């Protein structure tokens, strides 16, 4: 019996009972745990209705089989919980607690629910409790670092059950039913060894096998390591291994002794790869990770990883792609070995190689989606074959499967507080790959976390340019999810940071975003003022294309405010600017908006003339949708002017262009072109 890995996303929802497991022993513990589920709690005994879900605690040292016991309990009782099973891991392999907000968001995602990017811990946990209210759900919370994590995720639903796995007690949670694990019973421990070695080697020398179980103190992970070592050496005697372990009985824990013995027998390359896997983000590795860390080929790394799985030193993750997990109980032992055998500079170089490989894979993952971009195709062909994906679908699958490790890589890249070139590139490529394959909206929670990491480091290290970029990106995400006032605060802070860094792009972008936010809030006077400030900067820098676009934004704000004279003046300036810049399509759209405002202002004849001019420019731009929309507008204007025959001609022309089914969408075409958010949202990250 071993600790079983949860899914790599950290949370999932299961609707049925898992397949029959190969669980060994723990009969007494399982019986007691199942009895505790039905046992009356303190609230019930006092005549009150239980306010929250019951909590069962499985406590034990890492390597004691605590997660396997929890999984077996869940398998046995899952049928009693009609709304399925939720799983979440609350600890990183190195023991770092997973933030409650991250765990809550993962659980909500497993339920098929979404929460706004950037939502705080209280909002997320409240949403989770609301989602679970009235449900009969079983929650398995693995690797809980303390009572605070479990308490924050505890449903206010007495029909739910929480099974928590932790190294110690959960003091502070009422009515917790603890189950503390020791070693396996001898019979089960011997059966576990038999699965590795076969029955003959155990039955021919039962005393030696029992002595080996005693040396391992019945700890499942230690027994797995011992069994894996014996399986790899068919001629090795069980008694010799038992004697060796007994001779070192005073040195550390049973798991530590068995691990050191197995590690000492590894070939040099395998031992080095195993040590360096302590650097793998989130304890998750694939052949590329191991190859980059050790500086060997991907094929050699893949073979070594499979060999380490056979020895029990790694777990193979159930995944369409080869992926491996470092057992949490072995992580501190690997870290200690790396510190002893590898110089700090070597570890730093290995980490840099791993992050560089991740950057190149992300580049390849994004580039394969840009089939119409010659530069992207050339860059893709320049990558080694091992780093190229066969299809966009394969790239998307890799991105999805490796997502937890990639996000952990981002956290690792900024953990030391230095935004060096490699960290910048990693952040940039991760954001771009997610947007390319998932879309900005779907990836928003992850993007929010990435930009939040950059902001934390930028503030700590006093880097105003990076701070401005992070605030702009966070403001964009807030604005897209309806958190308009929060976005306004972000944009104003970004403006201050951009001025401090003397970054004209950041300051101009921030001023325009502040204006757009005020417009979203309905304060059109302030919107026009901020757009005007951004326009003044663009004009001073000679950025004519951006200036022409900003004239349009100012005109839109004045139109909403009912100041048609100002709106007409700015639309004329926008149209003139686009014409001078040679942007025929933008010129046509500006003229179409000018005609709209002229109609609002009660000037139908001027509107008719301007609209006819816009049709001609749209024809030159070969913009069929805009031509059709303008023909419909001409038809409406002519009807108001009392010329229904001419109106029918223009309406028929529009229908011939796009067909009757596209008529409704065409009528609003110019409005979409110059809507409230005409500002292109760009990242300030450096392009590789």
C-alpha positions in Angstrom: 0.0 0.0 0.0 1.4 3.4 -1.0 0.3 7.0 -1.0 -1.6 7.5 -4.2 -1.3 10.6 -6.2 -4.2 12.9 -6.7 -4.9 14.3 -10.1 -2.4 16.9 -11.3 -4.9 19.7 -11.3 -5.1 19.4 -7.5 -8.9 19.0 -7.5 -11.5 16.9 -9.3 -15.0 15.6 -9.0 -15.8 11.9 -9.3 -19.3 10.7 -9.8 -18.9 7.0 -9.2 -16.9 4.4 -7.3 -13.3 3.9 -8.4 -12.2 0.6 -9.9 -11.4 -2.1 -7.4 -8.1 -1.3 -5.8 -5.2 -3.4 -4.7 -5.4 -2.1 -1.1 -3.8 -4.1 1.6 -4.5 -4.2 5.4 -5.9 -1.4 7.5 -9.0 -3.5 8.2 -9.4 -2.2 11.7 -8.8 1.5 10.7 -11.3 1.2 7.9 -13.9 -0.3 10.2 -13.4 2.5 12.8 -13.6 5.2 10.2 -16.8 3.9 8.7 -18.3 3.6 12.2 -17.3 7.2 12.9 -19.3 8.4 9.9 -22.5 7.1 11.5 -21.6 8.0 15.1 -23.6 10.8 16.6 -21.7 14.1 17.0 -21.6 16.5 19.9 -24.3 18.7 18.3 -26.6 15.7 17.8 -26.2 14.6 21.3 -27.1 18.0 22.6 -30.2 18.0 20.5 -28.9 20.5 17.8 -28.7 20.0 14.1 -25.1 19.6 12.9 -24.2 23.0 11.3 -21.3 21.7 9.2 -20.0 18.6 7.5 -18.4 15.9 9.6 -14.6 15.7 9.5 -12.7 12.5 9.6 -8.9 12.9 10.1 -6.3 10.4 8.9 -3.1 11.4 10.5 0.3 9.8 9.9 3.9 10.5 8.8 4.5 10.9 5.1 5.1 7.4 3.7 2.7 5.8 6.2 0.0 5.1 3.5 -2.3 7.8 4.8 -3.5 8.9 1.4 -4.0 5.4 0.2 -6.2 4.7 3.3 -8.2 7.9 2.6 -8.6 6.8 -1.1 -9.8 3.3 0.0 -12.3 4.8 2.4 -13.6 7.1 -0.3 -13.9 4.2 -2.7 -15.9 2.2 -0.2 -18.4 4.9 0.8 -18.6 6.9 -2.4 -22.0 5.3 -3.3 -23.5 7.0 -0.3 -22.8 10.5 -1.6 -25.0 11.1 -4.6 -23.3 14.4 -5.6 -19.9 12.8 -6.1 -16.4 13.1 -4.6 -14.2 16.2 -4.6 -10.5 16.0 -4.2 -7.9 18.7 -3.4 -4.3 18.7 -2.4 -3.5 21.3 0.3 0.3 20.9 0.4 3.1 21.2 -2.1 5.7 18.4 -2.2 8.2 20.6 -0.2 5.6 21.1 2.5 4.5 24.6 1.5 0.8 25.0 2.2 -1.4 25.6 -0.8 -3.2 29.0 -0.5 -6.8 28.5 0.5 -8.0 30.7 -2.4 -6.2 28.4 -4.9 -7.7 25.3 -3.4 -11.2 26.8 -3.3 -11.0 27.9 -6.9 -9.9 24.4 -8.0 -12.8 22.8 -6.1 -15.2 25.3 -7.7 -13.8 24.4 -11.1 -14.2 20.7 -10.4 -17.9 21.5 -9.7 -18.2 23.2 -13.1 -18.4 26.7 -11.5 -16.4 29.8 -12.2 -15.3 32.6 -10.0 -14.1 36.1 -11.0 -10.3 36.3 -11.5 -8.7 37.9 -8.5 -11.5 37.0 -6.1 -10.3 36.9 -2.6 -10.2 33.9 -0.2 -13.4 34.9 1.6 -15.4 35.3 -1.7 -14.1 32.0 -3.0 -14.8 30.0 0.1 -18.2 31.5 0.5 -18.9 30.6 -3.2 -17.8 27.0 -2.4 -20.0 26.7 0.7 -22.9 28.1 -1.3 -22.3 25.6 -4.1 -22.2 22.7 -1.6 -25.2 23.7 0.4 -27.9 21.1 0.1 -25.6 18.7 -1.6 -24.4 15.3 -0.4 -20.8 15.4 -1.4 -17.6 13.8 -0.1 -14.5 15.9 0.1 -11.0 14.4 0.3 -8.5 17.1 1.4 -5.0 15.6 1.2 -1.8 16.9 2.8 -3.5 19.5 5.0 -0.9 21.6 6.7 -3.2 22.8 9.5 -6.7 23.3 10.7 -7.0 26.7 9.1 -6.9 25.3 5.6 -9.5 22.6 6.3 -11.8 24.9 8.3 -11.9 27.5 5.5 -13.0 24.8 3.0 -15.5 23.0 5.3 -19.0 23.0 3.8 -22.0 24.3 5.9 -23.8 21.1 4.9 -24.3 18.3 7.5 -24.9 15.8 4.7 -21.4 16.3 3.4 -18.4 14.4 4.6 -14.8 15.7 4.7 -11.9 13.2 4.9 -8.7 15.1 5.8 -5.2 13.8 5.5 -2.5 15.4 7.7 0.7 14.8 9.6 -0.8 15.9 12.9 -4.0 16.9 14.7 -6.4 19.5 13.4 -6.8 21.5 16.6 -9.6 24.0 16.4 -12.1 22.1 14.3 -14.9 20.8 16.5 -15.8 17.1 16.6 -12.9 15.8 14.4 -12.7 12.0 14.4 -9.0 11.2 14.2 -7.4 7.9 13.0 -3.6 7.8 13.6 -1.6 5.4 11.4 1.3 3.2 12.4 2.8 0.4 10.3 1.1 -2.3 8.4 0.4 -5.6 10.1 3.0 -8.3 9.3 0.7 -10.3 7.0 -0.2 -7.3 4.8 3.4 -6.1 4.8 4.6 -9.5 3.6 2.0 -9.6 0.9 3.2 -6.1 -0.3 6.7 -7.4 -0.5 5.4 -10.5 -2.4 3.9 -8.3 -5.1 7.4 -7.1 -5.9 9.5 -10.1 -5.4 7.2 -13.0 -6.1 6.1 -15.6 -3.6 9.2 -17.9 -3.8 11.7 -15.5 -2.3 9.4 -14.8 0.7 8.3 -18.3 1.4 11.8 -19.9 1.2 13.0 -17.6 4.0 9.9 -16.3 5.9 12.0 -15.2 9.0 14.2 -13.0 6.8 11.1 -11.5 5.2 9.6 -10.8 8.6 12.9 -9.3 9.7 12.8 -6.9 6.7 9.3 -5.9 7.6 10.5 -5.2 11.1 13.4 -3.1 9.8 10.9 -1.1 7.8 8.5 -0.9 10.7 5.7 -1.8 8.4 5.9 1.6 6.6 4.3 1.1 3.1 6.7 3.4 1.2 9.8 1.9 2.8 8.5 -1.6 2.0 7.8 -0.5 -1.6 11.4 0.7 -1.9 12.8 -2.5 -0.5 10.6 -4.6 -2.7 11.5 -2.6 -5.8 15.2 -3.0 -5.0 14.8 -6.8 -4.6 12.7 -7.0 -7.8 15.5 -5.3 -9.7 18.0 -7.8 -8.3 16.6 -11.3 -8.5 19.7 -13.0 -7.1 19.9 -10.7 -4.0 18.9 -12.4 -0.7 16.1 -10.9 1.4 18.1 -11.7 4.5 21.1 -9.6 3.3 18.9 -6.6 2.9 17.3 -7.1 6.2 20.6 -7.4 8.0 21.9 -4.3 6.3 18.9 -2.2 7.4 19.1 -3.6 11.0 22.7 -2.7 11.2 21.8 1.0 10.5 18.8 1.0 12.9 20.1 4.0 14.8 20.4 6.2 11.7 17.2 8.1 11.0 13.8 6.8 10.1 13.1 3.5 8.5 12.1 5.3 5.3 15.3 7.3 5.3 17.4 4.1 5.8 15.8 2.2 3.0 15.9 5.2 0.7 19.6 5.8 1.3 20.4 2.1 0.7 18.4 2.1 -2.6 19.9 5.4 -3.7 23.5 4.2 -3.1 22.9 1.4 -5.5 21.8 3.6 -8.4 24.0 4.3 -11.4 25.6 7.7 -11.3 23.4 9.2 -14.0 20.2 7.9 -12.5 21.2 9.1 -9.0 21.9 12.6 -10.4 18.6 12.8 -12.2 16.8 11.7 -9.0 18.5 14.3 -6.9 17.8 17.1 -9.4 14.1 16.1 -9.5 13.8 17.9 -6.2 13.9 21.1 -8.4 10.9 19.9 -10.4 8.0 22.4 -10.1 5.1 21.0 -7.9 7.0 17.7 -7.8 5.9 17.0 -11.4 8.3 15.9 -14.0 8.3 14.7 -17.6 11.2 13.5 -19.8 11.8 17.1 -20.9 12.1 18.3 -17.3 14.5 15.5 -16.4 16.5 16.0 -19.6 17.0 19.7 -19.0 17.9 19.3 -15.3 20.5 16.6 -16.0 21.7 17.8 -19.4 21.0 14.5 -21.1 18.8 13.5 -24.1 15.1 13.2 -23.7 15.1 9.5 -24.6 17.7 8.7 -21.9 15.8 10.7 -19.4 12.6 8.9 -20.2 14.3 5.5 -19.7 15.7 6.6 -16.4 12.4 7.9 -15.1 10.8 4.5 -15.9 13.6 2.7 -14.1 13.0 5.0 -11.0 9.3 4.2 -11.1 10.1 0.4 -11.0 12.2 1.0 -7.9 9.4 2.9 -6.2 11.4 6.2 -6.2 8.9 7.9 -8.5 5.2 7.5 -9.3 3.9 7.4 -12.8 1.0 9.8 -13.2 -2.1 8.4 -15.0 -1.9 10.7 -18.0 -2.0 10.6 -21.8 1.6 11.9 -21.8 4.5 10.5 -19.8 4.5 12.3 -16.5 5.9 11.5 -13.1 5.5 12.6 -9.6 8.1 12.8 -6.8 6.5 11.3 -3.7 6.1 14.0 -1.0 7.7 11.8 1.6 10.9 11.6 -0.5 11.1 15.2 -1.4 13.0 16.4 1.7 15.4 13.4 1.3 16.1 14.4 -2.3 16.7 18.0 -1.3 19.2 17.0 1.3 21.1 14.9 -1.2 21.1 17.7 -3.8 22.5 20.1 -1.2 25.2 17.6 -0.2 26.3 16.3 -3.7 25.8 19.4 -5.9 27.3 22.8 -5.6 24.8 25.8 -5.4 26.1 27.0 -8.8 25.3 23.5 -10.3 21.8 23.6 -8.9 21.2 27.1 -10.2 22.4 26.1 -13.6 20.1 23.0 -13.6 17.2 25.2 -12.7 18.0 27.7 -15.4 18.2 24.8 -18.0 14.8 23.6 -16.9 13.2 27.0 -17.1 14.9 27.6 -20.5 13.5 24.3 -21.8 10.0 25.3 -20.5 10.3 28.6 -22.3 11.2 26.9 -25.6 8.3 24.4 -25.2 5.9 27.3 -24.6 7.2 29.1 -27.7 6.6 25.9 -29.7 3.2 25.5 -28.2 2.2 29.0 -29.2 3.9 29.1 -32.6 2.1 26.0 -33.9 -1.2 27.9 -33.6 0.1 30.7 -35.9 -0.1 28.8 -39.1 -0.5 32.0 -41.2 2.5 33.8 -39.6 5.8 33.3 -41.6 7.9 34.4 -38.7 6.3 31.9 -36.3 6.7 29.1 -38.8 10.4 30.0 -39.3 10.9 30.1 -35.5 9.1 26.7 -35.1 11.3 25.1 -37.8 14.4 26.4 -36.0 13.5 24.4 -32.9 14.9 20.9 -32.4 12.6 18.1 -33.4 12.1 17.0 -29.8 10.7 20.4 -28.9 8.1 20.6 -31.8 4.5 19.5 -31.5 3.0 17.5 -34.3 -0.3 19.4 -34.3 -2.1 22.3 -32.5 -4.2 19.7 -30.7 -1.1 17.9 -29.3 0.2 21.3 -28.1 -3.1 22.1 -26.4 -3.1 18.7 -24.7 0.4 19.2 -23.5 -0.5 22.7 -22.1 -3.5 21.3 -20.3 -1.7 18.3 -18.8 1.4 20.3 -17.8 -0.6 23.3 -16.5 0.0 22.7 -12.8 3.7 22.3 -13.4 3.8 25.4 -15.7 2.1 27.6 -13.1 4.5 26.2 -10.4 7.4 27.1 -12.8 6.1 30.7 -12.9 6.0 30.8 -9.1 9.5 29.3 -9.0 10.9 31.8 -11.5 10.0 34.7 -9.2 10.5 33.0 -5.9 13.9 34.6 -5.3 12.6 38.1 -6.0 14.6 38.7 -9.2 12.9 39.4 -12.5 15.8 38.4 -14.7 15.6 37.8 -18.4 14.7 34.2 -18.1 11.8 34.8 -15.7 10.5 37.6 -17.9 10.5 35.3 -21.0 8.8 32.5 -19.1 6.0 34.7 -17.9 5.5 36.2 -21.3 5.5 32.9 -23.2 3.2 31.2 -20.6 0.7 34.0 -20.9 0.8 34.0 -24.7 0.5 30.2 -24.9 -2.5 30.2 -22.6 -4.3 32.9 -24.5 -3.5 31.2 -27.9 -5.0 27.8 -26.9 -7.5 28.6 -24.2 -8.5 32.3 -24.8 -8.1 35.2 -22.5 -11.4 34.7 -20.7 -11.0 31.0 -19.9 -7.4 31.6 -18.8 -8.1 34.7 -16.8 -7.8 33.1 -13.3 -4.4 31.7 -14.2 -3.3 34.9 -15.9 -4.4 36.9 -12.8 -2.2 34.8 -10.7 0.8 35.2 -13.0 0.5 39.0 -13.2 0.0 39.0 -9.4 3.3 37.3 -9.0 5.0 39.8 -11.1 3.4 42.7 -9.2 4.5 41.2 -5.8 8.1 41.0 -6.9 8.1 44.4 -8.7 6.8 46.1 -5.5 9.3 44.2 -3.3 12.2 45.0 -5.6 11.0 48.6 -6.4 10.8 48.0 -10.2 8.4 50.6 -11.5 8.3 49.5 -15.1 7.4 45.9 -14.2 4.9 47.2 -11.6 3.2 49.3 -14.3 3.0 46.4 -16.7 1.5 44.1 -14.0 -1.0 46.6 -12.9 -2.2 47.3 -16.5 -2.6 43.6 -17.1 -4.5 43.1 -13.8 -6.6 46.1 -14.5 -7.5 44.6 -17.9 -8.6 41.3 -16.3 -10.7 43.2 -13.7 -12.4 45.3 -16.4 -13.2 42.2 -18.5 -14.9 40.5 -15.5 -17.0 43.5 -14.5 -14.8 44.6 -11.6 -14.8 48.1 -13.0 -14.0 50.1 -9.9 -11.1 47.7 -9.0 -9.8 48.2 -12.5 -9.9 52.0 -12.1 -7.7 51.7 -9.0 -5.3 49.4 -10.9 -5.0 51.8 -13.8 -4.4 54.9 -11.7 -1.6 53.0 -9.8 -0.2 51.9 -13.2 -0.1 55.6 -14.3 1.9 56.5 -11.2 4.3 53.7 -11.8 4.6 54.5 -15.5 5.5 58.1 -14.7 8.0 57.0 -12.1 9.7 54.7 -14.7 9.4 57.4 -17.3 7.7 54.9 -19.6 5.6 56.7 -22.2 3.9 53.5 -23.4 2.7 52.6 -19.8 1.6 56.2 -19.0 -0.3 56.6 -22.3 -1.9 53.1 -22.0 -2.9 53.9 -18.4 -4.4 57.2 -19.2 -6.5 55.7 -22.0 -7.5 52.8 -19.7 -8.6 55.3 -17.0 -10.7 57.0 -19.6 -12.3 53.8 -20.8 -13.1 52.8 -17.2 -14.8 56.2 -16.5 -16.8 55.7 -19.7 -17.8 52.2 -18.5 -19.0 53.8 -15.2 -21.0 56.4 -17.2 -18.9 59.4 -16.3 -18.4 60.6 -19.9 -17.0 64.0 -19.0 -14.0 62.4 -17.2 -13.7 59.8 -19.9 -13.3 62.5 -22.5 -10.8 64.4 -20.3 -8.6 61.3 -19.8 -8.8 60.4 -23.5 -7.7 64.0 -24.2 -4.7 63.6 -22.0 -3.7 60.4 -23.7 -4.2 62.2 -27.1 -1.9 65.0 -26.1 0.9 62.6 -25.3 0.4 60.7 -28.6 0.5 63.9 -30.6 3.6 65.1 -28.8 5.3 61.8 -29.7 4.2 61.9 -33.3 2.1 58.7 -33.0 -0.4 59.7 -35.7 -2.3 56.3 -36.0 -2.9 56.2 -32.2 -3.9 59.8 -32.2 -6.5 59.2 -34.9 -7.9 56.3 -32.9 -8.1 58.5 -29.7 -10.0 61.2 -31.5 -12.6 58.5 -32.1 -12.7 57.5 -28.4 -13.1 61.2 -27.4 -15.9 61.6 -30.0 -17.7 58.5 -28.6 -17.5 59.9 -25.1 -19.0 63.2 -26.2 -21.7 61.4 -28.2 -22.8 59.5 -25.0 -22.8 62.8 -23.1 -25.0 64.4 -25.8 -22.4 67.0 -26.9 -22.9 66.4 -30.6 -20.9 69.4 -31.7 -17.8 68.2 -29.9 -18.4 64.7 -31.1 -18.7 65.8 -34.8 -15.5 67.8 -34.5 -13.5 64.9 -33.1 -15.0 62.4 -35.6 -13.9 64.7 -38.4 -10.4 64.8 -36.9 -10.4 61.0 -36.6 -11.5 60.6 -40.2 -8.8 63.0 -41.4 -6.1 61.3 -39.4 -7.0 57.9 -40.7 -7.1 59.2 -44.3 -3.6 60.8 -43.9 -2.3 57.6 -42.4 -3.6 55.6 -45.4 -5.9 53.4 -43.3 -8.8 53.2 -45.7 -10.9 50.9 -43.6 -10.6 53.0 -40.4 -11.4 56.1 -42.5 -14.6 54.5 -43.7 -15.6 53.5 -40.2 -14.9 57.0 -38.8 -17.1 58.5 -41.6 -19.9 56.0 -40.8 -19.8 57.2 -37.1 -19.7 60.8 -38.2 -22.9 60.2 -40.2 -24.5 58.5 -37.2 -23.8 61.6 -35.0 -25.0 64.0 -37.7 -28.3 62.1 -37.7 -28.5 62.3 -33.9 -27.8 66.1 -34.2 -30.8 66.5 -36.5 -28.8 67.0 -39.7 -30.3 64.2 -42.0 -29.1 65.7 -45.3 -25.5 66.0 -44.0 -25.7 62.5 -42.6 -26.9 61.2 -46.0 -24.0 62.8 -47.8 -21.4 61.5 -45.3 -22.9 58.0 -45.3 -22.6 57.9 -49.1 -19.0 59.0 -48.9 -18.4 56.3 -46.3 -19.9 53.7 -48.6 -17.4 54.6 -51.3 -14.4 54.3 -48.8 -15.8 51.0 -47.5 -15.9 49.8 -51.1 -12.2 50.8 -51.6 -11.4 49.0 -48.4 -13.2 45.9 -49.6 -15.1 45.7 -46.3 -18.3 44.0 -47.4 -19.9 43.9 -43.9 -19.3 47.7 -43.5 -20.7 48.4 -46.9 -23.8 46.4 -46.1 -24.3 48.1 -42.8 -23.9 51.6 -44.4 -26.4 50.6 -47.1 -28.9 49.8 -44.3 -28.2 53.1 -42.6 -28.7 54.9 -45.9 -32.1 53.1 -46.3 -33.2 54.2 -42.8 -32.1 57.8 -43.5 -33.9 58.0 -46.8 -37.1 56.6 -45.2 -37.0 59.4 -42.6 -36.4 61.9 -45.5 -39.6 60.6 -47.3 -37.9 58.6 -50.1 -39.1 55.0 -49.6 -38.3 53.9 -53.1 -34.6 54.8 -52.8 -34.6 53.2 -49.3 -35.8 49.9 -50.8 -33.0 50.0 -53.3 -30.3 50.4 -50.7 -31.9 47.8 -48.4 -31.9 45.4 -51.3 -28.3 46.1 -52.1 -27.4 45.2 -48.4 -29.4 42.0 -48.6 -27.6 41.0 -51.8 -24.2 41.6 -50.1 -24.7 39.4 -47.1 -28.1 37.7 -47.3 -31.1 38.3 -45.2 -29.8 36.1 -42.3 -26.9 38.5 -41.7 -29.0 41.7 -41.8 -29.4 42.1 -38.0 -25.7 41.7 -37.3 -24.8 44.2 -40.0 -27.0 46.9 -38.7 -24.7 47.3 -35.7 -21.4 46.8 -37.5 -20.0 50.4 -37.2 -21.0 50.5 -33.5 -18.9 47.4 -32.9 -16.0 48.9 -34.6 -16.1 52.0 -32.4 -17.6 50.7 -29.3 -16.9 51.6 -25.7 -13.7 49.6 -25.7 -11.8 50.3 -28.9 -8.5 50.2 -27.1 -6.3 47.3 -28.0 -5.1 45.5 -24.9 -1.4 44.6 -25.2 1.1 43.1 -22.8 4.1 45.1 -21.8 6.1 41.9 -21.7 9.2 41.6 -23.9 8.7 39.5 -27.1 11.2 36.8 -27.5 
